[in-house]
Amino acid sequence: MRTSVFLFHLLELVAAISASIYWLKTKDKSIRPFVWYLWVIVCVETIGLYPYLYDITDNSIIKAIANSRIRRNSWIYNIYNPIAVLLIGKFLIANTKDLISHKVITLLSWSYVFFCIGYFIITNSFFKHGLPYDFIVSTFVIFTMVMLYLRELIRSDKILRFYKTPVFYVTIALLLWYICLTPLFIFDSHFLEINPEFNAFRRTFLDTSNIILYSWYTFAFLYPLRYKKKSAQK
C-alpha cells in the first residue's frame, strides 16, 4: 500500500471527526448531511482497500473474494457516487431558502441517481466498471447546486458573516476540487495507458488535490468554532 493512501485515509478521518465535533458543539442541523457524507467517505474508502490484501495474505475469504464478481472494488464506488450526490444535495438544500433552488437541486440529485441505476440495469456492468464520464456528469451536478447556494448567499445578509460558518468553505472546496480534477479524468482514456509521464502527473495531482481538500474540510469546521465560542461567551 502506498504511504499516500494511508495519509488520505487519515486526513479523511480527521475531517469527519472535525465535522462531528462542530456538529456536536453547535447542534447545527444544516451541517448534519455533510457530516454523514464525510463518514460515508471514510467507510467506503476503508472497505475499498480490500484489493490491497490479495498480495499480502493467504486468507481463504480474501482468496474467495479475489476470484469472485467483486474482485474489483468499483462496485462500492458505484453505490457511493449517487449517495454522495444525494447527501451534498441535502446539505445545500438545508443551507438555502429559495424554493426554486430546492426544486432544481432535488431534480438534479435524483436525476443523477436514476441515471446511475438505469445505466447499470441496462448494461449489467455494476461489478465491472464505473459509470462512463461519471466525473463529468457529477461535476455538472455539483457545480450547478453550489452556484445556486452562492447565488443566494450573495443576495442575502449572510454574505456579511460567511466566514463564521463552514458551509461557505465546504462549498468552495467542493467546487474547486471537481472543476480542477475534471480535465484530468477527461484525458484519462487517451493518455493513461500510453503515457507514463501523464500517469505520474495524474497521481501527483490527485494526491495533492486530496491532501488540500481534506485539510481544508478540517479547517472549515474547526476555524468557525472560534466564533461560536465568542458568541457563547457574550
N, C-alpha and C positions, 0 to 999 in steps of 0.2 A: 504493500500500500504506500502510495506517495505521501510524504510528510505534509504536503499541501492539503491532501484530502482530510487528514486528521485536523489540521488547522481550521479548515472550513467548518467542520462539524463542531469544533469548539466554539467558533465565532457564532454559528447558528444557535447553539445552546445558550451562549451568553446573551444574544439578542432576545431570545424567547424569555429568558429569566428576567432581563431588564424590563421587557414589556409587561410581564406578570407583576413585577414589583410596582410599576407605575399604576397598573390596573387595581391592585390590592390597596394601594395607598390613597388613590383618588376616587375609587369606585365609579370611574367614568365608563358608563355602558357603551358609549360610542367607540371606545377603543377595543372592546371585547372581541369583535370579529377578527381584528388584526392579530390579537394575542393568539387566538385559535389558529390563524394562518401560520404564524411562526412555529407553533408547536406541531402543526401538521408537517411542516418542512422538516423539523427535527426528526420526527417519526419516520417519514418517507425516506429521508437521506440515510437514516440508520439502517432501516430494513433493506434499502437498496444496495448496501455494501456486500450482500451475501456472495456475489460472484468472485470477490476477492478471496473467498475461502476455498475455492476449487483447488488452488495450487498449494495450499498450506495445511490441508487436513485430509485424512482418510476416513472421516466420519461417514457412516453409511447413509445418513439422512442427507448430508451435503452431496454425496455421490448421486443419490436418487434425484435430487433437485437438478444437478448438473446434466442429467440425462432426460429431463422432463421438459414439458412445454414452457416452463417458467425459468429455463436456463438463463435467458436474458432478463435483465431487470426492467426492461422497457414497459412491461405491463403495469408496474406500480406507478410509473410516471404518467401512464395513460389514464390512471384513476386520479392521480394527484392534480393534473392540469385543470380539468373542469372544476374540481373542488376549490382550487386556488382562486380561479376567476370568480366563482360564486362568493367566496369569503371576502375578496377585495371589493367586489360589488356591494356586498352587505356593509362593509366598512365605510365605503364612500356614501352610501345611502344614509347611514347613521350620522354622517357629518355634513349633510346637505339638507336644505329645507324645500327647495324648488320641486314641485310635483312633476314637472316635465322631465327634469333631470332624473328623478326617481324612476320614471317610466322608461326612459332611454337606457339607464344603467341596468334595470331589470331585464329589458328586452335583449340587450347585448349579452348579458351574463347567461341567460337561459338559451339564447340562440347558439352561443358557443357550446354549451353543454349538449344540446340536442344534435348539433353538428358532429361533435365527437362521437356520441352514441351511435348516430346514424352511419357514420363512416365505418366504424368497427363492426357494426352488424352487417353492412353490405359487403365489406372486403374480407371479413373474417381474419383480420391481421392484428388482433388485440395483443397476442403474445409474441408477435414477430417484430414489430417496429412501431415507432410513434406516428403521430398524425403528420402527414406531409405538410410542410410550410406552417407547422403549428406555431412557431415563434413569431412569424409574420402576422398571423391571424390574431394571436393573443396580444401582440404589441398594439395592433389597431384597436382592440377592445379596451385594453388598459389605458392607452393614450386618450381615447375618447372619454372614458369615465373620469380620468384625472383632470382633463381640461374642463369638464363640467363642474367639478369641485372648485378648481382655481377660478373659473368664471364667476361663480357665486361668491367666493372669498373676496375677490377684488371689488365686487359690487356691494359688499356689506361692511359693517363696522369691525368685523373680525380681523380685517387686514391690519388694524392698528395693534393687535396683540397676537399676530400669527406665530411669533417666536416663543410664546408661552405654552404652546400645545404641540404634541408630537405629530399631529395629523399633517401639518404642512411639510415637515421634514421627511416624513414617511412617503408622502405622495411624490415629492420631488425626487427622492431616491428611486422610487419605482419607475417614474417617468424616464429618468436619465439612464437607468440600467437597461431597460427594454430598448430604448432608442439607440443606445451605443452598441448593444450586442446584436441587434437585428441584422446589420450589414454583414457581420461575421458569419451568421448562420445562413444568410443568402448565398454566400460564396462557398459554403461547406462542400456541396456536391461537385463543385468544379475543381477545387484545389486540395481537398483534404487527403486524397489518396495519392496524388501525383506530385505534390509539392511539400517536401518535408519542412521547408522554411516556413510555409504558411501554417503547417501543423504546430510547429514550435511557437510561432507568434500567437496562434489561436489559444494555445494552452496558457501562455503567459498573460495574455489579455483577459482570458476568463478568470484566471487565478487572481489577478489584480482587481478586476471588477467585483468579484465576490468578496474579497477581503474588505474593499471600500464599502460595499453595500451593507454587510452585516455589522461592520464597525459603526457605520452611520446610523443604522437602526438602533444600536445600543445607545449612541449619543442622543438620538431623537427621543428616547424615553427617559433617560436619566437626567439630561440637561433641564427639561421643563419642570422637573420636580422641585428645583430651587425656588421657582416662582410660586408653586403650590405651598411650599413651606413658609414663604414670606407672607402669603395671603392668610395662612392659618394663624400666624403669629400676631397679625394685626387685630 
